[in-house]
Amino acid sequence: MTTTDPTTTVPADTDPAGERRPVPGARYLQAFRTPRGIVAGALVLGLALLAALAPVLFPGGYDEQTPDALLPVSFAHPFGTDELGRDIFVRSVYGLRTDLALVLYAVPVSMVLGTVLGLLGAVAGWLGTLTQRMLDIIVGFPGLILGISVVLVVGTGFRGLVVSIILIGLPTFGRLARQVLLTQQDREYVLAARTLGIGRWRIMTRHILPNTLDPILVQGSVFIVQAVFLEAGLSIVGLGIQPPEPSLGSLLNLGMRYVEQAPTYIIGPIVVLLLLALAFSLLTDALNEAVNRT
């Protein structure tokens, strides 16, 4: 006859039956073990470090002027110089810093607010329907047109872009969360929880909300790319970041004025913009593959 040592403990990541429980968030880390995830992680990390260390790498700042205006690409100036003799590579790095700060602030706020609006239907059916009709109105406006309208009301610059990105993203996340809510609330385990008298708040936080995380995170990485191009579009028409502060869009706006004199003026900002979009596009694919893997 065998006995069990009462001092024996069960590891925290196993259940009483001895089966290993999944570590929360582990499947998201799996995304960075695929080829796409590795490339995406390297690009995002490299671009983020370059942007974060910009004041250290280029202590002269982004507005340091020299007599050498509109110089072509060279070893000293990898992207050339602009009409005031400022190094376009340095300005592109600071522009990247501005764009990353913008999307990493606005997109999470839009994700949270949109998800909350989408899940209001769990509180009351009429409230969820009313919220969705409001989101449908926002969807009716093209993103750039809505962004222009918001900036004209709020004002140009960083604040106007943040409000535009948050507002434009609300329908995306709100409708996605609403779809998950409608799918999950009729599942057997949710109906069983209601039968047992479990409250709406506990059902929401225990069952419905966790099921929204996967699609919301994947859609968030998609929307980051959209937000980057929205900033570029608004800045190109002069309604985004205002000079002398650089952004990738404002650099393209200035560069188009001198494209005949210095064709390489816009190449640098375009390369950085495409690298940023590529990084988050690959990250989207890697996350989508990870959360859908069985």
C-alpha positions in Angstrom: 0.0 0.0 0.0 1.4 3.4 -1.0 0.8 6.6 0.8 1.0 10.2 -0.4 3.5 12.5 1.3 1.3 15.4 2.6 4.3 17.8 2.2 4.3 17.2 -1.6 3.1 20.3 -3.4 1.5 20.6 -6.8 3.2 23.1 -9.2 1.4 26.4 -9.7 1.0 25.7 -13.4 -0.7 22.3 -13.0 -4.3 21.5 -11.9 -5.2 19.0 -9.2 -5.3 16.2 -11.8 -1.7 16.8 -12.6 -2.3 18.3 -16.1 -0.3 21.3 -17.0 -2.4 24.5 -17.3 -1.6 26.9 -20.2 0.4 29.9 -19.1 -1.7 33.1 -19.7 -0.4 34.9 -22.8 1.9 32.0 -23.8 0.2 31.7 -27.2 1.1 35.4 -28.0 4.7 34.6 -27.3 4.5 31.8 -29.8 4.0 34.4 -32.5 7.6 35.5 -32.1 8.9 32.0 -32.7 7.7 31.9 -36.3 9.8 33.3 -39.2 7.4 36.1 -39.6 7.2 36.8 -35.9 11.0 36.9 -35.6 11.4 39.4 -38.5 8.5 41.5 -37.2 9.9 41.5 -33.7 13.4 42.5 -34.9 12.0 45.3 -37.1 9.7 46.6 -34.3 12.4 46.4 -31.7 15.0 48.0 -34.0 12.7 50.9 -35.0 11.6 51.5 -31.5 15.2 51.6 -30.2 16.2 53.9 -32.9 13.3 56.2 -32.1 13.9 56.1 -28.4 17.6 56.8 -28.6 17.2 59.6 -31.2 18.1 62.3 -28.6 21.2 60.4 -27.6 22.3 59.5 -31.2 21.6 62.9 -32.6 22.0 65.4 -29.7 21.9 68.3 -32.2 18.2 67.7 -32.6 16.0 67.6 -35.7 16.2 71.3 -36.5 19.9 71.8 -36.8 20.4 73.9 -40.0 23.5 74.1 -42.2 24.4 76.0 -45.4 24.3 72.7 -47.4 20.8 72.7 -48.7 19.3 69.9 -50.9 22.4 67.8 -51.0 22.1 64.4 -52.6 22.5 61.1 -50.7 26.0 60.6 -49.3 27.8 58.8 -46.5 27.6 61.9 -44.3 23.9 62.4 -45.1 22.3 59.0 -46.0 19.0 60.6 -47.0 20.5 63.9 -48.2 19.6 67.3 -46.8 16.5 69.4 -47.0 15.9 73.0 -48.2 17.4 74.4 -44.9 20.4 72.1 -44.8 18.9 69.8 -42.2 19.8 66.1 -42.3 16.8 64.2 -43.6 17.9 61.0 -42.0 18.0 62.6 -38.6 14.6 64.2 -39.2 13.2 60.8 -40.4 14.3 59.2 -37.2 12.7 61.9 -35.1 9.6 61.6 -37.4 9.6 57.9 -36.6 9.7 58.8 -33.0 6.6 61.1 -33.4 4.7 58.4 -35.3 5.4 55.6 -32.8 4.4 57.9 -29.9 1.2 58.8 -31.7 0.1 55.3 -32.5 1.2 53.7 -29.3 -0.9 56.2 -27.4 -4.0 56.5 -29.6 -4.5 52.9 -30.7 -4.6 51.3 -27.2 -7.1 54.0 -26.1 -9.2 53.3 -29.2 -9.0 49.6 -28.5 -10.2 49.9 -24.9 -13.0 52.4 -25.6 -14.2 50.5 -28.7 -14.3 47.2 -26.8 -16.2 48.8 -23.9 -18.8 50.3 -26.4 -19.1 46.9 -28.1 -19.8 45.1 -24.9 -22.5 47.5 -23.6 -25.1 45.1 -25.1 -24.4 42.8 -22.1 -25.7 45.5 -19.8 -28.9 46.2 -21.8 -29.9 45.1 -25.3 -31.2 48.5 -26.2 -28.0 50.1 -25.1 -25.9 47.8 -27.3 -28.2 48.5 -30.3 -28.0 52.3 -29.7 -24.2 52.1 -29.5 -23.9 50.1 -32.7 -26.0 52.7 -34.6 -23.7 55.4 -33.4 -20.7 53.4 -34.6 -22.4 52.9 -38.0 -22.6 56.6 -38.4 -18.8 56.9 -37.9 -18.3 54.1 -40.4 -20.3 56.0 -43.0 -17.4 58.6 -43.3 -14.2 57.7 -45.1 -11.3 57.6 -42.7 -9.4 60.5 -44.2 -12.5 62.7 -44.5 -13.4 62.0 -40.9 -9.9 62.7 -39.9 -9.9 66.1 -41.7 -13.2 67.0 -40.1 -11.9 66.1 -36.6 -8.7 68.0 -37.1 -10.5 71.1 -38.3 -12.6 71.1 -35.1 -9.9 70.0 -32.5 -6.9 71.6 -34.2 -3.9 70.4 -36.0 -0.9 68.8 -34.4 -0.4 65.8 -32.1 -3.7 66.3 -30.2 -5.8 66.4 -33.3 -4.2 63.3 -34.8 -4.7 61.4 -31.5 -8.4 62.3 -31.4 -8.8 61.4 -35.1 -7.2 58.0 -34.7 -9.2 57.1 -31.6 -12.5 58.1 -33.2 -11.8 56.3 -36.5 -10.8 53.1 -34.6 -13.9 53.0 -32.4 -16.2 51.2 -35.0 -13.5 48.6 -35.8 -13.1 47.5 -32.2 -16.7 48.2 -31.1 -18.2 46.1 -33.9 -15.7 43.3 -33.4 -16.4 43.2 -29.6 -20.2 43.2 -30.3 -19.8 40.2 -32.7 -17.9 38.3 -30.0 -20.6 39.2 -27.5 -23.5 38.0 -29.7 -21.6 34.8 -30.4 -20.7 34.0 -26.8 -23.8 34.9 -25.0 -25.8 32.0 -26.5 -23.1 29.4 -25.8 -24.1 26.6 -23.4 -21.6 27.5 -20.7 -22.9 31.0 -20.6 -26.6 29.8 -20.4 -25.6 27.4 -17.7 -23.9 30.2 -15.7 -27.1 32.3 -16.0 -29.2 29.3 -14.8 -26.9 29.0 -11.8 -27.6 32.6 -10.9 -24.2 34.0 -11.8 -24.4 37.7 -12.3 -23.9 39.5 -15.6 -20.7 41.2 -14.5 -19.0 37.9 -13.5 -20.2 36.3 -16.8 -18.8 39.3 -18.7 -15.3 39.2 -17.0 -15.0 35.5 -16.7 -16.3 34.2 -20.1 -17.1 36.9 -22.7 -14.3 39.5 -22.2 -11.4 36.9 -22.4 -12.8 35.7 -25.7 -12.5 39.2 -27.1 -8.8 39.5 -26.4 -7.5 37.4 -29.4 -9.4 39.2 -32.2 -9.0 42.6 -30.6 -5.2 42.3 -30.3 -4.9 41.0 -33.9 -7.1 43.9 -35.1 -5.1 46.3 -33.0 -1.9 45.5 -34.9 -3.8 45.9 -38.2 -5.1 49.3 -37.1 -1.6 50.5 -36.1 -0.7 50.3 -39.8 -3.8 52.2 -40.7 -3.1 54.8 -38.1 0.5 55.3 -39.5 -0.9 56.0 -43.0 -3.7 58.2 -41.6 -1.0 60.4 -39.9 0.9 60.5 -43.2 -2.3 61.4 -45.2 -3.3 64.2 -42.8 0.2 65.6 -42.6 0.7 65.5 -46.4 -2.3 67.8 -46.7 -0.9 70.1 -44.0 -3.4 69.1 -41.2 -1.1 66.8 -39.2 2.2 67.5 -37.3 3.2 71.1 -38.0 6.8 72.3 -38.9 9.4 72.4 -37.6 8.5 69.2 -35.6 8.9 66.3 -38.0 6.7 63.3 -38.7 6.9 60.9 -41.6 3.9 62.5 -43.2 5.1 66.1 -42.8 8.5 65.2 -44.3 6.7 63.8 -47.3 4.7 67.0 -47.5 7.8 69.1 -47.6 9.7 66.8 -49.9 7.0 66.9 -52.6 7.7 70.6 -53.0 11.3 69.9 -53.9 11.0 66.6 -55.7 12.2 68.0 -59.0 15.3 69.7 -57.4 16.1 66.8 -55.1 14.3 63.6 -56.0 15.9 61.7 -53.1 14.2 64.1 -50.6 11.1 61.9 -50.1 12.9 58.5 -50.5 14.1 58.4 -46.9 10.8 59.1 -45.2 9.1 56.6 -47.6 11.5 53.9 -46.7 11.0 54.4 -43.0 7.3 54.5 -43.4 7.2 51.3 -45.4 9.5 49.5 -42.9 7.2 50.6 -40.1 4.1 49.3 -42.0 5.9 46.1 -42.9 6.9 45.4 -39.3 3.3 45.7 -38.0 1.9 43.8 -41.0 4.2 40.9 -40.3 3.3 41.1 -36.6 -0.4 40.9 -37.5 0.2 37.7 -39.5 2.2 36.2 -36.8 -0.3 37.0 -34.1 -3.2 35.8 -36.2 -1.4 32.5 -36.8 -0.6 32.1 -33.1 -4.1 32.7 -31.8 -5.7 30.4 -34.4 -3.3 27.5 -33.9 -5.0 24.5 -32.4 
